[in-house]
Amino acid sequence: MQEQKKPLLQRGGIVCLCALICTGLWGSAFPCIKIGYRILEISSSDTASQLLFAGLRFTIAGILTILFGSILQKKILLPHVHSLSKIAGISLFQTILQYIFFYIGLAHTAAVKSSILGGTGVLFSILLVCLVFRQESMTLPKLLGCLIGFAGICLVSISGSGSTLRFDFHWNGEGALLLSNLANAISPILLKQFSKTENPVMLSGYQFFFGGICITILALLEGGSFSLHGITPVLLLLYMAMISAVAYTLWGILLQQNPVSSVTIYGFTIQIFGVLLSAVFLGEWEQIRFSTLLALLFVCLGIFLVNRPTSFFQKKKQ
């Protein structure tokens, strides 16, 4: 009965469904990016063109978010002057710093280590929201949930590697990826804080647009380029923009109405969705192993611990 009295987007089942829709969409970006690079003939070493691809994607995502939000609310979503600093702050961490550091790090780090380090974003987010921003309290179930979920990411990442994993550390490789994940961890905390007084859809749309423009300009200055021939790359770019627009907007609404940790913990499923969808769309079935299923179990257990700490331990005591 108590669950039914809660607002719709605060009910456990609805939060789970919406969060998995978001992470599923983000997970689909992995094969889409690979397909996009192949279609547009962007090499793995051409960081400037990769940034240009990302910049255009986020610029379009911002336009689509603002457009759809304006249609749903039957008015044009325009930021107030006092909202501009908030939009710039979110965009700086969520889009600009995250993706600039991501592409720099990706170019100097092995794929397996990149995948494992990608899981640190969720850890950073929950640690920051509890220990630095003090928006929530740190509990043993939250800590265990984070560690178990991260163990799942390690399993699913190492499972696809046929070589020995080395943990050499370089600032332009692993260091850049950690900074990317740190920026990504700060952005939902800022979005949660600013959504108390601002429309999260408006914040999402304009931060994407501003960040996308900044990345596009930087990429062009660095010599990034590619040609859109035919309808296929255009549709792919539109879909990837939709991924960002729909997923981040819905994520922002969930953050507005729920504790940050109970939402961001689902971020551990992004890597698993990426592996599964890459198998389907790219034929990479060799990535699906027993350890992938075991990783999914770890991630589910981590999500359960973070979202059901009190009731779970009370039942155990009874």
Buried (B, 14 or more C-beta within 10 A) or exposed (E): EEEEEBEEBBBEEBBBEBBBBBBBBBBBBBBBBBBBBEBBEBEEEBBBBBBBBBBBBBBBBBBBBBBBBBEEEEEEBEBEEEBEEBBBBBBBBBBBBBBBBBBBBBBBBBEBBBBBBBBBBBBBBBBBBBEEBEBBEBBEBBBBBBBBBBBBBBBBBBBBBEEEEEEEEEEEBBBBBBBBBBBBBBBBBBBBBBBEEBBBBBBBBBBBBBBBBBBBEBBBEEEBEBEEEEEEBEEBBBBBBBBBBBBBBBBBBBBBBBBBBBBBBBBBBBBBBBBBBBBEBBEBEEBBBEBBBBBBEBBBBBBBBBBBBEEEBEEEEE
